[in-house]
């Protein structure tokens, strides 16, 4: 299984992975929407249970907290990536 790591920027999940047009980077657009992708999410403030729940509600799984650098590692469905990047 190929693992893909990606970085989202604040406010909640915005977009280092967003192209100028507001779409996901081509590497993510070509993924099978039913596959899971490992992503590192960067937050403006240390993430709380509410942040983790917002990602879980879209099929994500919290795998590890990186509190020192205000990030967390999640596994999310590739098909939910665009929706997650729009969540601010």
Secondary structure, 3 states (H helix, E strand, C coil): CCCCCCEECCCCCCCCCECCCCCECHHHHCCCCCCEEEEEEECCCCCCHHHHHHHHCCCCEEEEEEHHHCEEEEEEEHHHHHHHHHCC
